[in-house]
Amino acid sequence: MLRGVRFFGCGCFGAIRNPLGHLPNDEIELDEQTALEQLAALSLFARWVDQADLEETTSTR
């Protein structure tokens, strides 16, 4: 689960956030259906992160 969520989060960042974050506002064309699908993906990722248990480790450095 951890590995899947990690890769899903990286995918969301690379495919959703990065392209939109690096384009000028006048070049962004996002139809309603695509925006809803992207929001659903990010919402799912946020839910998984919110439900995760934090495990702290001690560093040996």
PDB file of N, CA, C, O and CB in Angstrom:
ATOM      1  N   MET A   1       0.826  -1.191   0.000  1.00  0.00           N
ATOM      2  CA  MET A   1       0.000   0.000   0.000  1.00  0.00           C
ATOM      3  C   MET A   1       0.871   1.255   0.000  1.00  0.00           C
ATOM      4  O   MET A   1       0.617   2.194  -0.754  1.00  0.00           O
ATOM      5  CB  MET A   1      -0.940  -0.002   1.208  1.00  0.00           C
ATOM      6  N   LEU A   2       1.894   1.264   0.847  1.00  0.00           N
ATOM      7  CA  LEU A   2       2.777   2.427   0.929  1.00  0.00           C
ATOM      8  C   LEU A   2       3.420   2.719  -0.422  1.00  0.00           C
ATOM      9  O   LEU A   2       3.447   3.863  -0.878  1.00  0.00           O
ATOM     10  CB  LEU A   2       3.859   2.203   1.991  1.00  0.00           C
ATOM     11  N   ARG A   3       3.928   1.683  -1.044  1.00  0.00           N
ATOM     12  CA  ARG A   3       4.587   1.853  -2.341  1.00  0.00           C
ATOM     13  C   ARG A   3       3.600   2.369  -3.394  1.00  0.00           C
ATOM     14  O   ARG A   3       3.936   3.258  -4.177  1.00  0.00           O
ATOM     15  CB  ARG A   3       5.208   0.521  -2.804  1.00  0.00           C
ATOM     16  N   GLY A   4       2.408   1.823  -3.412  1.00  0.00           N
ATOM     17  CA  GLY A   4       1.401   2.258  -4.370  1.00  0.00           C
ATOM     18  C   GLY A   4       0.988   3.700  -4.175  1.00  0.00           C
ATOM     19  O   GLY A   4       0.862   4.449  -5.144  1.00  0.00           O
ATOM     20  N   VAL A   5       0.774   4.099  -2.920  1.00  0.00           N
ATOM     21  CA  VAL A   5       0.387   5.474  -2.629  1.00  0.00           C
ATOM     22  C   VAL A   5       1.525   6.423  -2.998  1.00  0.00           C
ATOM     23  O   VAL A   5       1.288   7.501  -3.544  1.00  0.00           O
ATOM     24  CB  VAL A   5       0.009   5.633  -1.138  1.00  0.00           C
ATOM     25  N   ARG A   6       2.741   6.025  -2.704  1.00  0.00           N
ATOM     26  CA  ARG A   6       3.901   6.860  -3.045  1.00  0.00           C
ATOM     27  C   ARG A   6       3.979   7.082  -4.551  1.00  0.00           C
ATOM     28  O   ARG A   6       4.152   8.213  -5.004  1.00  0.00           O
ATOM     29  CB  ARG A   6       5.207   6.213  -2.537  1.00  0.00           C
ATOM     30  N   PHE A   7       3.852   6.011  -5.324  1.00  0.00           N
ATOM     31  CA  PHE A   7       3.915   6.145  -6.781  1.00  0.00           C
ATOM     32  C   PHE A   7       2.713   6.925  -7.318  1.00  0.00           C
ATOM     33  O   PHE A   7       2.854   7.711  -8.255  1.00  0.00           O
ATOM     34  CB  PHE A   7       3.980   4.762  -7.439  1.00  0.00           C
ATOM     35  N   PHE A   8       1.541   6.713  -6.734  1.00  0.00           N
ATOM     36  CA  PHE A   8       0.348   7.443  -7.154  1.00  0.00           C
ATOM     37  C   PHE A   8       0.534   8.940  -6.907  1.00  0.00           C
ATOM     38  O   PHE A   8       0.190   9.762  -7.756  1.00  0.00           O
ATOM     39  CB  PHE A   8      -0.903   6.922  -6.407  1.00  0.00           C
ATOM     40  N   GLY A   9       1.079   9.286  -5.742  1.00  0.00           N
ATOM     41  CA  GLY A   9       1.334  10.689  -5.423  1.00  0.00           C
ATOM     42  C   GLY A   9       2.333  11.316  -6.378  1.00  0.00           C
ATOM     43  O   GLY A   9       2.142  12.443  -6.834  1.00  0.00           O
ATOM     44  N   CYS A  10       3.398  10.586  -6.679  1.00  0.00           N
ATOM     45  CA  CYS A  10       4.379  11.089  -7.649  1.00  0.00           C
ATOM     46  C   CYS A  10       3.732  11.278  -9.011  1.00  0.00           C
ATOM     47  O   CYS A  10       4.011  12.255  -9.706  1.00  0.00           O
ATOM     48  CB  CYS A  10       5.580  10.127  -7.762  1.00  0.00           C
ATOM     49  N   GLY A  11       2.872  10.349  -9.391  1.00  0.00           N
ATOM     50  CA  GLY A  11       2.174  10.452 -10.670  1.00  0.00           C
ATOM     51  C   GLY A  11       1.239  11.645 -10.710  1.00  0.00           C
ATOM     52  O   GLY A  11       1.176  12.354 -11.714  1.00  0.00           O
ATOM     53  N   CYS A  12       0.509  11.874  -9.624  1.00  0.00           N
ATOM     54  CA  CYS A  12      -0.386  13.034  -9.561  1.00  0.00           C
ATOM     55  C   CYS A  12       0.414  14.332  -9.667  1.00  0.00           C
ATOM     56  O   CYS A  12       0.015  15.258 -10.373  1.00  0.00           O
ATOM     57  CB  CYS A  12      -1.207  13.018  -8.251  1.00  0.00           C
ATOM     58  N   PHE A  13       1.523  14.390  -8.974  1.00  0.00           N
ATOM     59  CA  PHE A  13       2.350  15.594  -9.006  1.00  0.00           C
ATOM     60  C   PHE A  13       2.892  15.822 -10.408  1.00  0.00           C
ATOM     61  O   PHE A  13       2.840  16.937 -10.927  1.00  0.00           O
ATOM     62  CB  PHE A  13       3.508  15.489  -7.995  1.00  0.00           C
ATOM     63  N   GLY A  14       3.414  14.757 -11.024  1.00  0.00           N
ATOM     64  CA  GLY A  14       4.023  14.905 -12.336  1.00  0.00           C
ATOM     65  C   GLY A  14       3.036  15.130 -13.460  1.00  0.00           C
ATOM     66  O   GLY A  14       3.338  15.856 -14.407  1.00  0.00           O
ATOM     67  N   ALA A  15       1.867  14.526 -13.378  1.00  0.00           N
ATOM     68  CA  ALA A  15       0.920  14.592 -14.488  1.00  0.00           C
ATOM     69  C   ALA A  15      -0.164  15.648 -14.308  1.00  0.00           C
ATOM     70  O   ALA A  15      -0.738  16.110 -15.294  1.00  0.00           O
ATOM     71  CB  ALA A  15       0.278  13.259 -14.675  1.00  0.00           C
ATOM     72  N   ILE A  16      -0.456  16.038 -13.072  1.00  0.00           N
ATOM     73  CA  ILE A  16      -1.532  17.004 -12.843  1.00  0.00           C
ATOM     74  C   ILE A  16      -0.962  18.358 -12.419  1.00  0.00           C
ATOM     75  O   ILE A  16      -1.204  19.368 -13.079  1.00  0.00           O
ATOM     76  CB  ILE A  16      -2.508  16.480 -11.772  1.00  0.00           C
ATOM     77  N   ARG A  17      -0.230  18.377 -11.353  1.00  0.00           N
ATOM     78  CA  ARG A  17       0.240  19.643 -10.797  1.00  0.00           C
ATOM     79  C   ARG A  17       1.327  20.286 -11.647  1.00  0.00           C
ATOM     80  O   ARG A  17       1.233  21.474 -11.955  1.00  0.00           O
ATOM     81  CB  ARG A  17       0.755  19.431  -9.395  1.00  0.00           C
ATOM     82  N   ASN A  18       2.347  19.544 -12.032  1.00  0.00           N
ATOM     83  CA  ASN A  18       3.483  20.124 -12.740  1.00  0.00           C
ATOM     84  C   ASN A  18       3.113  20.795 -14.055  1.00  0.00           C
ATOM     85  O   ASN A  18       3.476  21.955 -14.251  1.00  0.00           O
ATOM     86  CB  ASN A  18       4.496  19.067 -13.001  1.00  0.00           C
ATOM     87  N   PRO A  19       2.411  20.130 -14.967  1.00  0.00           N
ATOM     88  CA  PRO A  19       2.083  20.799 -16.237  1.00  0.00           C
ATOM     89  C   PRO A  19       1.282  22.087 -16.038  1.00  0.00           C
ATOM     90  O   PRO A  19       1.557  23.097 -16.685  1.00  0.00           O
ATOM     91  CB  PRO A  19       1.299  19.852 -17.132  1.00  0.00           C
ATOM     92  N   LEU A  20       0.300  22.051 -15.151  1.00  0.00           N
ATOM     93  CA  LEU A  20      -0.521  23.236 -14.920  1.00  0.00           C
ATOM     94  C   LEU A  20       0.252  24.329 -14.190  1.00  0.00           C
ATOM     95  O   LEU A  20       0.013  25.517 -14.410  1.00  0.00           O
ATOM     96  CB  LEU A  20      -1.763  22.866 -14.127  1.00  0.00           C
ATOM     97  N   GLY A  21       1.162  23.933 -13.337  1.00  0.00           N
ATOM     98  CA  GLY A  21       1.936  24.906 -12.572  1.00  0.00           C
ATOM     99  C   GLY A  21       2.982  25.634 -13.380  1.00  0.00           C
ATOM    100  O   GLY A  21       3.485  26.672 -12.953  1.00  0.00           O
ATOM    101  N   HIS A  22       3.318  25.103 -14.548  1.00  0.00           N
ATOM    102  CA  HIS A  22       4.379  25.708 -15.348  1.00  0.00           C
ATOM    103  C   HIS A  22       3.877  26.369 -16.620  1.00  0.00           C
ATOM    104  O   HIS A  22       4.677  26.790 -17.456  1.00  0.00           O
ATOM    105  CB  HIS A  22       5.393  24.673 -15.700  1.00  0.00           C
ATOM    106  N   LEU A  23       2.575  26.464 -16.775  1.00  0.00           N
ATOM    107  CA  LEU A  23       2.008  27.131 -17.948  1.00  0.00           C
ATOM    108  C   LEU A  23       1.429  28.483 -17.540  1.00  0.00           C
ATOM    109  O   LEU A  23       0.906  28.627 -16.435  1.00  0.00           O
ATOM    110  CB  LEU A  23       0.917  26.249 -18.614  1.00  0.00           C
ATOM    111  N   PRO A  24       1.521  29.473 -18.429  1.00  0.00           N
ATOM    112  CA  PRO A  24       0.819  30.736 -18.152  1.00  0.00           C
ATOM    113  C   PRO A  24      -0.688  30.482 -18.103  1.00  0.00           C
ATOM    114  O   PRO A  24      -1.193  29.600 -18.797  1.00  0.00           O
ATOM    115  CB  PRO A  24       1.158  31.813 -19.233  1.00  0.00           C
ATOM    116  N   ASN A  25      -1.392  31.242 -17.296  1.00  0.00           N
ATOM    117  CA  ASN A  25      -2.838  31.037 -17.126  1.00  0.00           C
ATOM    118  C   ASN A  25      -3.607  31.056 -18.431  1.00  0.00           C
ATOM    119  O   ASN A  25      -4.588  30.327 -18.576  1.00  0.00           O
ATOM    120  CB  ASN A  25      -3.397  32.087 -16.216  1.00  0.00           C
ATOM    121  N   ASP A  26      -3.180  31.882 -19.394  1.00  0.00           N
ATOM    122  CA  ASP A  26      -3.918  31.967 -20.651  1.00  0.00           C
ATOM    123  C   ASP A  26      -3.679  30.762 -21.555  1.00  0.00           C
ATOM    124  O   ASP A  26      -4.347  30.626 -22.580  1.00  0.00           O
ATOM    125  CB  ASP A  26      -3.538  33.231 -21.383  1.00  0.00           C
ATOM    126  N   GLU A  27      -2.745  29.889 -21.199  1.00  0.00           N
ATOM    127  CA  GLU A  27      -2.484  28.685 -21.989  1.00  0.00           C
ATOM    128  C   GLU A  27      -3.116  27.428 -21.395  1.00  0.00           C
ATOM    129  O   GLU A  27      -3.007  26.348 -21.975  1.00  0.00           O
ATOM    130  CB  GLU A  27      -0.998  28.480 -22.123  1.00  0.00           C
ATOM    131  N   ILE A  28      -3.768  27.558 -20.260  1.00  0.00           N
ATOM    132  CA  ILE A  28      -4.374  26.410 -19.596  1.00  0.00           C
ATOM    133  C   ILE A  28      -5.806  26.235 -20.090  1.00  0.00           C
ATOM    134  O   ILE A  28      -6.664  27.091 -19.873  1.00  0.00           O
ATOM    135  CB  ILE A  28      -4.341  26.581 -18.056  1.00  0.00           C
ATOM    136  N   GLU A  29      -6.047  25.111 -20.757  1.00  0.00           N
ATOM    137  CA  GLU A  29      -7.399  24.777 -21.188  1.00  0.00           C
ATOM    138  C   GLU A  29      -7.790  23.481 -20.479  1.00  0.00           C
ATOM    139  O   GLU A  29      -7.280  22.406 -20.794  1.00  0.00           O
ATOM    140  CB  GLU A  29      -7.493  24.631 -22.763  1.00  0.00           C
ATOM    141  N   LEU A  30      -8.683  23.602 -19.537  1.00  0.00           N
ATOM    142  CA  LEU A  30      -9.069  22.462 -18.725  1.00  0.00           C
ATOM    143  C   LEU A  30     -10.595  22.376 -18.713  1.00  0.00           C
ATOM    144  O   LEU A  30     -11.275  23.194 -18.093  1.00  0.00           O
ATOM    145  CB  LEU A  30      -8.495  22.582 -17.275  1.00  0.00           C
ATOM    146  N   ASP A  31     -11.116  21.368 -19.411  1.00  0.00           N
ATOM    147  CA  ASP A  31     -12.569  21.231 -19.427  1.00  0.00           C
ATOM    148  C   ASP A  31     -13.052  20.698 -18.078  1.00  0.00           C
ATOM    149  O   ASP A  31     -12.274  20.153 -17.294  1.00  0.00           O
ATOM    150  CB  ASP A  31     -13.019  20.294 -20.578  1.00  0.00           C
ATOM    151  N   GLU A  32     -14.337  20.865 -17.828  1.00  0.00           N
ATOM    152  CA  GLU A  32     -14.910  20.519 -16.523  1.00  0.00           C
ATOM    153  C   GLU A  32     -14.709  19.043 -16.174  1.00  0.00           C
ATOM    154  O   GLU A  32     -14.374  18.727 -15.032  1.00  0.00           O
ATOM    155  CB  GLU A  32     -16.395  20.850 -16.504  1.00  0.00           C
ATOM    156  N   GLN A  33     -14.904  18.144 -17.125  1.00  0.00           N
ATOM    157  CA  GLN A  33     -14.767  16.712 -16.852  1.00  0.00           C
ATOM    158  C   GLN A  33     -13.338  16.363 -16.435  1.00  0.00           C
ATOM    159  O   GLN A  33     -13.133  15.618 -15.478  1.00  0.00           O
ATOM    160  CB  GLN A  33     -15.168  15.893 -18.086  1.00  0.00           C
ATOM    161  N   THR A  34     -12.360  16.898 -17.150  1.00  0.00           N
ATOM    162  CA  THR A  34     -10.954  16.639 -16.819  1.00  0.00           C
ATOM    163  C   THR A  34     -10.617  17.204 -15.450  1.00  0.00           C
ATOM    164  O   THR A  34      -9.928  16.557 -14.661  1.00  0.00           O
ATOM    165  CB  THR A  34     -10.023  17.242 -17.884  1.00  0.00           C
ATOM    166  N   ALA A  35     -11.095  18.402 -15.166  1.00  0.00           N
ATOM    167  CA  ALA A  35     -10.833  19.014 -13.866  1.00  0.00           C
ATOM    168  C   ALA A  35     -11.424  18.175 -12.739  1.00  0.00           C
ATOM    169  O   ALA A  35     -10.779  17.995 -11.706  1.00  0.00           O
ATOM    170  CB  ALA A  35     -11.403  20.436 -13.820  1.00  0.00           C
ATOM    171  N   LEU A  36     -12.630  17.663 -12.915  1.00  0.00           N
ATOM    172  CA  LEU A  36     -13.257  16.823 -11.890  1.00  0.00           C
ATOM    173  C   LEU A  36     -12.496  15.519 -11.687  1.00  0.00           C
ATOM    174  O   LEU A  36     -12.332  15.061 -10.557  1.00  0.00           O
ATOM    175  CB  LEU A  36     -14.703  16.524 -12.266  1.00  0.00           C
ATOM    176  N   GLU A  37     -12.031  14.921 -12.786  1.00  0.00           N
ATOM    177  CA  GLU A  37     -11.264  13.681 -12.674  1.00  0.00           C
ATOM    178  C   GLU A  37      -9.942  13.914 -11.955  1.00  0.00           C
ATOM    179  O   GLU A  37      -9.526  13.096 -11.135  1.00  0.00           O
ATOM    180  CB  GLU A  37     -11.008  13.085 -14.057  1.00  0.00           C
ATOM    181  N   GLN A  38      -9.285  15.022 -12.258  1.00  0.00           N
ATOM    182  CA  GLN A  38      -8.027  15.333 -11.583  1.00  0.00           C
ATOM    183  C   GLN A  38      -8.266  15.620 -10.110  1.00  0.00           C
ATOM    184  O   GLN A  38      -7.485  15.193  -9.260  1.00  0.00           O
ATOM    185  CB  GLN A  38      -7.338  16.527 -12.251  1.00  0.00           C
ATOM    186  N   LEU A  39      -9.326  16.333  -9.804  1.00  0.00           N
ATOM    187  CA  LEU A  39      -9.675  16.607  -8.415  1.00  0.00           C
ATOM    188  C   LEU A  39      -9.973  15.316  -7.654  1.00  0.00           C
ATOM    189  O   LEU A  39      -9.588  15.177  -6.493  1.00  0.00           O
ATOM    190  CB  LEU A  39     -10.879  17.548  -8.347  1.00  0.00           C
ATOM    191  N   ALA A  40     -10.651  14.377  -8.300  1.00  0.00           N
ATOM    192  CA  ALA A  40     -10.954  13.096  -7.664  1.00  0.00           C
ATOM    193  C   ALA A  40      -9.663  12.330  -7.362  1.00  0.00           C
ATOM    194  O   ALA A  40      -9.531  11.735  -6.292  1.00  0.00           O
ATOM    195  CB  ALA A  40     -11.882  12.252  -8.564  1.00  0.00           C
ATOM    196  N   ALA A  41      -8.720  12.342  -8.294  1.00  0.00           N
ATOM    197  CA  ALA A  41      -7.448  11.652  -8.076  1.00  0.00           C
ATOM    198  C   ALA A  41      -6.692  12.265  -6.901  1.00  0.00           C
ATOM    199  O   ALA A  41      -6.176  11.547  -6.045  1.00  0.00           O
ATOM    200  CB  ALA A  41      -6.584  11.702  -9.345  1.00  0.00           C
ATOM    201  N   LEU A  42      -6.629  13.593  -6.865  1.00  0.00           N
ATOM    202  CA  LEU A  42      -5.934  14.268  -5.768  1.00  0.00           C
ATOM    203  C   LEU A  42      -6.653  14.067  -4.442  1.00  0.00           C
ATOM    204  O   LEU A  42      -6.012  13.959  -3.396  1.00  0.00           O
ATOM    205  CB  LEU A  42      -5.801  15.758  -6.063  1.00  0.00           C
ATOM    206  N   SER A  43      -7.975  14.015  -4.480  1.00  0.00           N
ATOM    207  CA  SER A  43      -8.762  13.781  -3.271  1.00  0.00           C
ATOM    208  C   SER A  43      -8.493  12.386  -2.708  1.00  0.00           C
ATOM    209  O   SER A  43      -8.353  12.216  -1.497  1.00  0.00           O
ATOM    210  CB  SER A  43     -10.260  13.955  -3.566  1.00  0.00           C
ATOM    211  N   LEU A  44      -8.423  11.403  -3.582  1.00  0.00           N
ATOM    212  CA  LEU A  44      -8.120  10.039  -3.150  1.00  0.00           C
ATOM    213  C   LEU A  44      -6.731   9.978  -2.513  1.00  0.00           C
ATOM    214  O   LEU A  44      -6.554   9.370  -1.457  1.00  0.00           O
ATOM    215  CB  LEU A  44      -8.207   9.062  -4.343  1.00  0.00           C
ATOM    216  N   PHE A  45      -5.759  10.605  -3.153  1.00  0.00           N
ATOM    217  CA  PHE A  45      -4.400  10.635  -2.602  1.00  0.00           C
ATOM    218  C   PHE A  45      -4.398  11.306  -1.225  1.00  0.00           C
ATOM    219  O   PHE A  45      -3.771  10.805  -0.292  1.00  0.00           O
ATOM    220  CB  PHE A  45      -3.436  11.379  -3.565  1.00  0.00           C
ATOM    221  N   ALA A  46      -5.097  12.432  -1.099  1.00  0.00           N
ATOM    222  CA  ALA A  46      -5.156  13.142   0.182  1.00  0.00           C
ATOM    223  C   ALA A  46      -5.810  12.283   1.263  1.00  0.00           C
ATOM    224  O   ALA A  46      -5.385  12.312   2.418  1.00  0.00           O
ATOM    225  CB  ALA A  46      -5.923  14.460   0.026  1.00  0.00           C
ATOM    226  N   ARG A  47      -6.838  11.521   0.897  1.00  0.00           N
ATOM    227  CA  ARG A  47      -7.505  10.643   1.865  1.00  0.00           C
ATOM    228  C   ARG A  47      -6.537   9.580   2.378  1.00  0.00           C
ATOM    229  O   ARG A  47      -6.467   9.315   3.578  1.00  0.00           O
ATOM    230  CB  ARG A  47      -8.744   9.974   1.228  1.00  0.00           C
ATOM    231  N   TRP A  48      -5.792   8.977   1.451  1.00  0.00           N
ATOM    232  CA  TRP A  48      -4.827   7.951   1.867  1.00  0.00           C
ATOM    233  C   TRP A  48      -3.758   8.528   2.789  1.00  0.00           C
ATOM    234  O   TRP A  48      -3.378   7.896   3.775  1.00  0.00           O
ATOM    235  CB  TRP A  48      -4.165   7.317   0.642  1.00  0.00           C
ATOM    236  N   VAL A  49      -3.279   9.712   2.475  1.00  0.00           N
ATOM    237  CA  VAL A  49      -2.267  10.350   3.324  1.00  0.00           C
ATOM    238  C   VAL A  49      -2.865  10.661   4.688  1.00  0.00           C
ATOM    239  O   VAL A  49      -2.220  10.434   5.712  1.00  0.00           O
ATOM    240  CB  VAL A  49      -1.723  11.644   2.662  1.00  0.00           C
ATOM    241  N   ASP A  50      -4.074  11.173   4.714  1.00  0.00           N
ATOM    242  CA  ASP A  50      -4.738  11.518   5.965  1.00  0.00           C
ATOM    243  C   ASP A  50      -4.955  10.292   6.853  1.00  0.00           C
ATOM    244  O   ASP A  50      -4.882  10.396   8.077  1.00  0.00           O
ATOM    245  CB  ASP A  50      -6.071  12.191   5.678  1.00  0.00           C
ATOM    246  N   GLN A  51      -5.217   9.139   6.251  1.00  0.00           N
ATOM    247  CA  GLN A  51      -5.487   7.918   7.005  1.00  0.00           C
ATOM    248  C   GLN A  51      -4.216   7.167   7.404  1.00  0.00           C
ATOM    249  O   GLN A  51      -4.278   6.188   8.148  1.00  0.00           O
ATOM    250  CB  GLN A  51      -6.374   7.010   6.196  1.00  0.00           C
ATOM    251  N   ALA A  52      -3.084   7.620   6.917  1.00  0.00           N
ATOM    252  CA  ALA A  52      -1.829   6.914   7.190  1.00  0.00           C
ATOM    253  C   ALA A  52      -1.396   7.111   8.640  1.00  0.00           C
ATOM    254  O   ALA A  52      -1.694   8.127   9.267  1.00  0.00           O
ATOM    255  CB  ALA A  52      -0.724   7.397   6.240  1.00  0.00           C
ATOM    256  N   ASP A  53      -0.696   6.128   9.143  1.00  0.00           N
ATOM    257  CA  ASP A  53      -0.107   6.226  10.471  1.00  0.00           C
ATOM    258  C   ASP A  53       1.345   6.672  10.325  1.00  0.00           C
ATOM    259  O   ASP A  53       2.090   6.125   9.512  1.00  0.00           O
ATOM    260  CB  ASP A  53      -0.203   4.867  11.235  1.00  0.00           C
ATOM    261  N   LEU A  54       1.738   7.658  11.110  1.00  0.00           N
ATOM    262  CA  LEU A  54       3.092   8.176  11.076  1.00  0.00           C
ATOM    263  C   LEU A  54       4.004   7.264  11.875  1.00  0.00           C
ATOM    264  O   LEU A  54       3.742   6.965  13.040  1.00  0.00           O
ATOM    265  CB  LEU A  54       3.145   9.611  11.619  1.00  0.00           C
ATOM    266  N   GLU A  55       5.066   6.832  11.241  1.00  0.00           N
ATOM    267  CA  GLU A  55       6.060   6.024  11.929  1.00  0.00           C
ATOM    268  C   GLU A  55       7.356   6.808  11.957  1.00  0.00           C
ATOM    269  O   GLU A  55       7.903   7.160  10.912  1.00  0.00           O
ATOM    270  CB  GLU A  55       6.252   4.636  11.240  1.00  0.00           C
ATOM    271  N   GLU A  56       7.843   7.080  13.155  1.00  0.00           N
ATOM    272  CA  GLU A  56       9.077   7.830  13.289  1.00  0.00           C
ATOM    273  C   GLU A  56      10.243   6.867  13.448  1.00  0.00           C
ATOM    274  O   GLU A  56      10.136   5.834  14.109  1.00  0.00           O
ATOM    275  CB  GLU A  56       9.004   8.801  14.480  1.00  0.00           C
ATOM    276  N   THR A  57      11.345   7.225  12.833  1.00  0.00           N
ATOM    277  CA  THR A  57      12.567   6.440  12.957  1.00  0.00           C
ATOM    278  C   THR A  57      13.661   7.336  13.512  1.00  0.00           C
ATOM    279  O   THR A  57      13.592   8.562  13.419  1.00  0.00           O
ATOM    280  CB  THR A  57      12.987   5.826  11.589  1.00  0.00           C
ATOM    281  N   THR A  58      14.664   6.706  14.085  1.00  0.00           N
ATOM    282  CA  THR A  58      15.791   7.475  14.582  1.00  0.00           C
ATOM    283  C   THR A  58      16.906   7.407  13.555  1.00  0.00           C
ATOM    284  O   THR A  58      17.193   6.346  13.001  1.00  0.00           O
ATOM    285  CB  THR A  58      16.270   6.952  15.963  1.00  0.00           C
ATOM    286  N   SER A  59      17.516   8.524  13.314  1.00  0.00           N
ATOM    287  CA  SER A  59      18.596   8.584  12.339  1.00  0.00           C
ATOM    288  C   SER A  59      19.917   8.254  13.022  1.00  0.00           C
ATOM    289  O   SER A  59      20.148   8.649  14.165  1.00  0.00           O
ATOM    290  CB  SER A  59      18.659   9.977  11.670  1.00  0.00           C
ATOM    291  N   THR A  60      20.770   7.538  12.327  1.00  0.00           N
ATOM    292  CA  THR A  60      22.073   7.191  12.891  1.00  0.00           C
ATOM    293  C   THR A  60      23.150   8.152  12.401  1.00  0.00           C
ATOM    294  O   THR A  60      24.336   7.932  12.648  1.00  0.00           O
ATOM    295  CB  THR A  60      22.447   5.749  12.529  1.00  0.00           C
ATOM    296  N   ARG A  61      22.750   9.205  11.716  1.00  0.00           N
ATOM    297  CA  ARG A  61      23.736  10.171  11.208  1.00  0.00           C
ATOM    298  C   ARG A  61      24.084  11.193  12.235  1.00  0.00           C
ATOM    299  O   ARG A  61      24.897  12.080  11.973  1.00  0.00           O
ATOM    300  CB  ARG A  61      23.227  10.861   9.974  1.00  0.00           C
TER     301      ARG A  61
END
